[in-house]
Amino acid sequence: MAAGVTKTTAGTDWGKADFEAIYNCPDPRRYFTTLQPLDYQIPHHGQAVFRAVVESLQRRRGDHPPLNVVDLCCSYGVNAALLNHRLSLSDLYHRYTGYRPDTPTTRQLSEADRTFFATRRRDRAVRVTGLDAAERAVGYARAVGLLDHGFAENLELDEPSPALRRAMKDTDLITVTGGVGYITERTFGRLFACVASPPWVAAFVLREVSYRPVSALLARAGLVTEKLTSRTFRQRRFADGDERRAALAALAARGLSIAGKEADGFYHADLYLSRPAADIAALPLVELLADTP
């Protein structure tokens, strides 16, 4: 599951274990202590990719105000932390798994985190708006300074609030690390209705899930979607045998081979980047990511 995904009416049909309880806690400790044993790593891959995409957009725009990034299924602001700070995912695991569940208190941890992140802020940080149905997770990310704006809204069910519409207006980039499947083209459609010109969209999508409905919607908005074909990205280990069997059955139903991918015991995600055709012609995805690990 992606960082901070809360199940919606979109649902899933590939039998993933239910970790919903960890996504809306008062602070991130339970989230990290639960996911570390499963080697949850997709935010690590997202860090390199999203930074490369942001740098490409910054070069394209020149010397303008900071970019506006909207992170879908933002949870406790993990992607924002890695995008804008001199930190690794391992640093976050070390920080949050080193505490007891109740000591320090959430308030004390929040106060410490404000300083922790502020002292590690990168130059030319982007503005990040976070969107997630998990109200407490979004609130924590906003309280510690990871999000410039945060919205606990479920666009699978409801139209965006007036405040979210205003925050979306000048979006340059939308990011998501695995939430597609829990959110659908319905969420993307409601977000794109808020913008004057379509932003780029960078999405990691589990291979069990088809991205076609989303990419078709983005095409209608004038964006062309590239899929990185040279590799996939590990998300996390299968939690148990039942989850593994369900995932492999879903992949078989899609006609996908697991060799060199899910056969290693991990969920794998594909990367998609949607942009105007002229931007792709100027810098294809494989070249944009040439220097990423």
C-alpha positions as CSV (number, residue, x, y, z in Angstrom):
1,M,0.0,0.0,0.0
2,A,1.2,3.5,-0.7
3,A,2.2,5.9,2.0
4,G,-1.0,7.0,3.7
5,V,-3.5,5.3,1.5
6,T,-6.9,5.0,3.2
7,K,-9.3,2.5,1.5
8,T,-12.1,4.1,-0.3
9,T,-15.0,2.9,-2.4
10,A,-12.5,2.3,-5.1
11,G,-11.4,-0.7,-3.1
12,T,-8.9,-3.3,-4.2
13,D,-9.1,-6.8,-5.7
14,W,-5.6,-8.1,-5.4
15,G,-5.8,-9.3,-1.8
16,K,-3.4,-7.0,0.0
17,A,-3.0,-7.3,3.7
18,D,-5.0,-4.7,5.7
19,F,-2.7,-2.1,7.3
20,E,-5.3,0.6,7.5
21,A,-4.9,1.0,11.2
22,I,-1.4,2.5,10.9
23,Y,-2.3,5.2,8.4
24,N,-4.2,7.6,10.7
25,C,-2.4,7.5,14.0
26,P,-1.6,10.7,16.0
27,D,2.1,10.4,14.8
28,P,4.2,8.3,12.4
29,R,5.8,5.8,14.9
30,R,3.4,2.9,14.4
31,Y,3.6,3.5,10.6
32,F,7.3,3.1,10.5
33,T,7.6,0.3,13.1
34,T,5.0,-1.8,11.2
35,L,6.5,-1.2,7.7
36,Q,10.2,-1.5,8.5
37,P,10.2,-5.3,8.9
38,L,8.5,-5.5,5.4
39,D,11.3,-3.5,3.9
40,Y,8.9,-0.8,2.7
41,Q,11.0,1.2,0.3
42,I,9.0,2.9,-2.5
43,P,9.4,6.4,-0.9
44,H,13.2,5.8,-1.3
45,H,12.7,5.2,-5.0
46,G,10.3,8.1,-5.2
47,Q,12.9,10.5,-3.7
48,A,15.4,10.0,-6.6
49,V,12.7,10.1,-9.3
50,F,10.8,13.1,-7.9
51,R,13.9,15.1,-7.4
52,A,15.0,14.5,-11.0
53,V,11.5,15.4,-12.2
54,V,11.5,18.6,-10.1
55,E,14.9,19.6,-11.3
56,S,13.8,19.1,-14.9
57,L,10.7,21.3,-14.3
58,Q,12.9,23.9,-12.5
59,R,15.2,24.1,-15.5
60,R,12.3,24.4,-17.8
61,R,10.7,27.2,-15.8
62,G,13.9,29.2,-15.1
63,D,14.3,31.5,-12.2
64,H,10.7,31.6,-10.9
65,P,9.0,31.1,-7.5
66,P,9.2,27.6,-6.0
67,L,7.4,24.8,-7.8
68,N,4.0,23.7,-6.4
69,V,3.8,19.9,-5.9
70,V,0.7,18.0,-4.9
71,D,1.4,14.7,-3.2
72,L,-1.6,12.3,-3.3
73,C,-2.0,9.8,-0.5
74,C,0.5,11.9,1.4
75,S,0.1,10.3,4.8
76,Y,2.5,11.7,7.4
77,G,4.4,13.6,4.7
78,V,7.0,11.0,3.9
79,N,7.5,12.0,0.3
80,A,7.6,15.7,1.2
81,A,10.2,14.9,3.9
82,L,12.4,13.1,1.3
83,L,11.9,15.6,-1.5
84,N,12.7,18.7,0.5
85,H,15.2,17.6,3.2
86,R,18.7,16.2,3.5
87,L,17.3,12.9,4.7
88,S,17.0,9.3,3.5
89,L,14.2,6.8,4.2
90,S,16.6,5.0,6.4
91,D,17.0,8.2,8.5
92,L,13.2,8.3,9.0
93,Y,13.1,4.6,10.0
94,H,15.9,5.2,12.5
95,R,14.2,8.3,13.9
96,Y,10.7,6.8,14.4
97,T,11.5,3.2,15.3
98,G,13.9,4.4,18.0
99,Y,11.1,5.8,20.2
100,R,8.7,4.0,22.5
101,P,5.1,4.1,21.4
102,D,4.1,6.5,24.1
103,T,7.3,8.3,25.0
104,P,7.7,11.1,24.0
105,T,4.1,12.2,23.7
106,T,2.8,13.1,20.2
107,R,3.0,16.8,21.1
108,Q,6.6,16.5,22.3
109,L,7.5,14.5,19.2
110,S,5.8,17.0,16.9
111,E,7.7,19.9,18.5
112,A,11.0,18.0,18.1
113,D,10.2,17.2,14.5
114,R,9.6,20.8,13.6
115,T,13.2,21.5,14.5
116,F,14.5,18.2,13.0
117,F,13.1,19.0,9.6
118,A,13.7,22.7,9.6
119,T,17.4,22.2,10.2
120,R,17.6,19.8,7.3
121,R,15.7,21.8,4.7
122,R,17.3,21.8,1.2
123,D,17.9,24.9,-0.8
124,R,15.3,25.5,-3.5
125,A,12.7,23.4,-1.6
126,V,9.4,23.1,-3.4
127,R,6.0,23.9,-1.9
128,V,4.1,20.7,-1.2
129,T,0.3,20.3,-0.8
130,G,-0.7,17.0,0.7
131,L,-3.9,15.2,0.1
132,D,-5.1,12.1,2.0
133,A,-8.3,10.9,3.6
134,A,-6.4,10.3,6.9
135,E,-7.0,13.4,8.9
136,R,-4.6,12.9,11.7
137,A,-1.7,11.9,9.4
138,V,-2.2,15.0,7.3
139,G,-2.5,17.1,10.4
140,Y,0.8,15.8,11.7
141,A,2.6,16.4,8.5
142,R,1.3,20.0,8.4
143,A,2.1,20.6,12.1
144,V,5.8,19.6,11.7
145,G,6.2,21.8,8.6
146,L,6.4,19.1,5.9
147,L,3.3,20.3,4.1
148,D,2.6,23.9,3.1
149,H,-1.0,22.9,2.7
150,G,-2.7,19.7,3.8
151,F,-6.2,18.4,3.0
152,A,-8.0,15.4,4.5
153,E,-10.4,14.9,1.7
154,N,-11.6,11.8,-0.2
155,L,-12.1,12.8,-3.8
156,E,-13.3,9.3,-4.7
157,L,-16.5,10.3,-2.8
158,D,-16.7,14.0,-2.7
159,E,-15.9,17.1,-4.8
160,P,-12.8,19.1,-3.6
161,S,-13.4,21.8,-1.1
162,P,-13.0,25.5,-2.1
163,A,-9.7,25.6,-0.2
164,L,-8.3,22.6,-2.0
165,R,-9.5,24.1,-5.3
166,R,-7.5,27.3,-4.5
167,A,-4.4,25.3,-3.5
168,M,-4.5,23.3,-6.7
169,K,-4.7,26.3,-9.0
170,D,-1.0,26.7,-9.8
171,T,0.1,23.1,-9.5
172,D,3.2,22.1,-11.4
173,L,3.5,18.4,-10.5
174,I,1.4,15.7,-9.0
175,T,3.1,12.8,-7.3
176,V,1.9,9.5,-6.0
177,T,3.8,6.4,-4.7
178,G,1.4,3.5,-5.1
179,G,-2.0,4.9,-4.2
180,V,-3.5,4.3,-7.6
181,G,-5.9,1.5,-7.2
182,Y,-7.2,3.0,-3.9
183,I,-7.7,6.2,-5.8
184,T,-8.9,6.1,-9.4
185,E,-9.3,8.4,-12.4
186,R,-12.2,9.9,-10.4
187,T,-9.7,11.6,-8.0
188,F,-7.5,12.7,-10.9
189,G,-10.5,14.1,-12.8
190,R,-11.6,16.2,-9.8
191,L,-8.1,17.6,-9.3
192,F,-7.6,18.4,-13.0
193,A,-10.9,20.3,-13.0
194,C,-9.2,22.7,-10.5
195,V,-6.2,23.7,-12.6
196,A,-5.8,26.2,-15.4
197,S,-3.2,24.2,-17.2
198,P,-2.4,20.5,-16.7
199,P,0.5,19.7,-14.3
200,W,3.0,16.9,-14.9
201,V,2.0,13.6,-13.1
202,A,4.6,11.2,-11.7
203,A,3.1,8.0,-10.5
204,F,4.4,4.7,-9.1
205,V,1.7,2.1,-9.7
206,L,1.7,-1.5,-8.5
207,R,1.8,-3.9,-11.4
208,E,-1.4,-5.5,-10.2
209,V,-3.2,-2.3,-11.1
210,S,-4.0,-1.0,-14.6
211,Y,-3.0,2.7,-15.1
212,R,-5.0,2.9,-18.3
213,P,-8.1,4.6,-16.9
214,V,-5.9,7.4,-15.4
215,S,-3.6,7.8,-18.4
216,A,-6.7,8.0,-20.6
217,L,-8.0,10.8,-18.5
218,L,-4.7,12.6,-18.6
219,A,-4.6,12.2,-22.4
220,R,-7.9,14.0,-22.6
221,A,-6.2,16.8,-20.6
222,G,-3.4,17.0,-23.2
223,L,-0.7,14.9,-21.5
224,V,1.2,12.0,-22.9
225,T,2.1,9.2,-20.5
226,E,5.5,7.5,-20.7
227,K,6.1,4.2,-18.8
228,L,9.7,3.4,-17.7
229,T,10.3,0.1,-19.4
230,S,13.9,-0.5,-18.2
231,R,13.0,-1.5,-14.7
232,T,10.4,-1.8,-12.0
233,F,10.6,-0.6,-8.4
234,R,10.2,-2.7,-5.2
235,Q,7.5,-1.5,-2.9
236,R,7.6,-3.9,0.1
237,R,7.8,-7.6,0.9
238,F,4.6,-9.7,0.8
239,A,3.2,-9.8,4.3
240,D,2.4,-13.5,4.1
241,G,1.7,-16.4,1.8
242,D,-1.9,-15.4,1.3
243,E,-0.9,-12.0,0.1
244,R,1.7,-13.4,-2.2
245,R,-0.7,-15.9,-3.8
246,A,-3.3,-13.2,-4.3
247,A,-0.8,-10.9,-5.9
248,L,0.5,-13.5,-8.2
249,A,-3.0,-14.5,-9.3
250,A,-3.8,-10.8,-10.1
251,L,-0.6,-10.6,-12.1
252,A,-1.4,-13.8,-14.0
253,A,-4.9,-12.4,-14.8
254,R,-3.2,-9.4,-16.4
255,G,-0.8,-11.7,-18.3
256,L,2.3,-10.4,-16.6
257,S,5.4,-12.5,-15.8
258,I,6.8,-12.4,-12.3
259,A,10.3,-13.5,-13.4
260,G,12.9,-11.0,-12.0
261,K,10.1,-9.1,-10.3
262,E,7.5,-10.4,-7.8
263,A,9.2,-13.8,-7.8
264,D,11.7,-12.1,-5.4
265,G,9.0,-11.8,-2.7
266,F,8.2,-8.1,-3.2
267,Y,5.5,-6.1,-4.7
268,H,6.8,-4.2,-7.7
269,A,5.7,-0.9,-9.1
270,D,5.9,0.6,-12.6
271,L,6.8,4.3,-13.0
272,Y,4.7,6.5,-15.3
273,L,5.4,10.2,-16.1
274,S,2.7,12.2,-17.9
275,R,3.7,15.5,-19.7
276,P,2.9,17.5,-22.8
277,A,4.3,15.9,-25.9
278,A,6.8,18.8,-26.5
279,D,8.4,18.2,-23.1
280,I,8.8,14.5,-23.9
281,A,10.4,15.3,-27.3
282,A,12.8,17.6,-25.6
283,L,13.8,15.2,-22.8
284,P,12.5,11.6,-22.9
285,L,11.9,9.9,-19.6
286,V,14.9,7.5,-19.9
287,E,17.2,10.6,-20.4
288,L,15.5,12.5,-17.6
289,L,16.3,9.7,-15.2
290,A,19.7,8.9,-16.6
291,D,21.5,10.0,-13.4
292,T,19.2,8.4,-10.9
293,P,20.2,5.3,-9.0
